[in-house]
Amino acid sequence: MSRQVDRRALERWLLAHGFVLLPGKATGHRHYARDGLKITVPGHGPHDLTKKHVALVLRALERAGFDKEQVREELGA
């Protein structure tokens, strides 16, 4: 059984892997970037990310060269 991914855990992972927080906008979402890849983390609503959002982030990270299974394991997904 997989565990839900908390948005704070995702933010910590992104920062630990060289992503930088971009200046905020009025939406409340938080944007992280590294090497042309931009990841958006919801800034409101439930703290647990939806399975769909986690899948989108994992696919984007995989395209950027990260190992999808290793990222999933580190995030506890």
C-alpha positions, 0 to 999 in steps of 0.5 A: 500500500502506498503512502500519500505524499505530503507537499512539504516533503516534496518541497524538502526533496526538491530543495535537497536536490538543487531546485530553487524556489522561484518568486511567488505570484498571487496564486499561492502555488510554489514554483521550483526550478532547476536546469529548465525544469519547473515543478509547481507545488499547490500552496493551498488545500489539503497537505497531501498531494493527489496521486495525479499530481505526484504522477505528473511530478514523477514523470517530469523528474524522470524526463529530467534524468532522475530515476523515477523509482528512486524518487518515489522511494525517497518521497515515500510514495 
